[in-house]
Amino acid sequence: MSLKRKTYSPAFRAKVALAAHRGDKTIHQLASHFQVSPQQISNWKARLTQRVEEIFQDNRSHKKEESANEAELFEQIGRLKMEVDWLKKKSALLAD
């Protein structure tokens, strides 16, 4: 008989991790209240504290990099179109 693993929604995980981070109750009290392993709560709390920085990251710097990369790609497309047109002309002259 195989046991099926429980899966928890991200909202539930966040709720439990925030409750653990608040520190109002002990991890064991939270584990009995939410019916989750204390080790699992500790893992979720650690993950929350490690990744909380990502929430407040400034994404504007990424947009600048993306726009520079986009401009470079458009420039490359233009060059390739010119080369294709030139090759079409040359192949038409050779075919005659």
Protein Blocks (a to p, Z undefined) as FASTA:
>chain_A
ZZddddddfklmmmmmmmmmnomacfklmmmmnopafklmmmmmmmmmmmmmmmmpcfkl
mmmmmmmmmmmmmmmmmmmmmmmmmmmmmmmmmmZZ
